[in-house]
């Protein structure tokens, strides 16, 4: 089995999302070649159907960029160096946006925090973002709790 080379780390700045950034950075520093890493923050804005950052409120965009800036700095601190790390702010319903971005960017490893573990893995109607993603993606998924 080939190791995943295109990672997406979905973060909202929460405790478990921060732990997922830390986990990914620690794993990253031991790998050679280094995987491509994209840090993603999804801004929930049900009024915005275009998913364009330009149409979001300035304060909301600023918050998303702040979360990513902190996550990137934390990743760099933990990993030592990271020439292959990029960031992206997206707008929309988080679970749908994450699935779309994973598929569009040929991501083969999704790393995210999960705080919604009060569900049965076979129950499609509960479990929030994590459960939705597990049922809609076909790649390596690491959930940190």
Buried (B, 14 or more C-beta within 10 A) or exposed (E): EEEBBBBBBBBBBEEBBBBBBBBBBEBBBEEEEBBBBBBBBBBEBEEBEEBEBEEBEEEBBEBBBEBBEBBBEBBEEBBEEBEBBEBBBBBBBBBBBBBBBBEEBEBBBBBBBBBBEEBEEEEEEEBBBBBBBBEBBEBBBBBBE
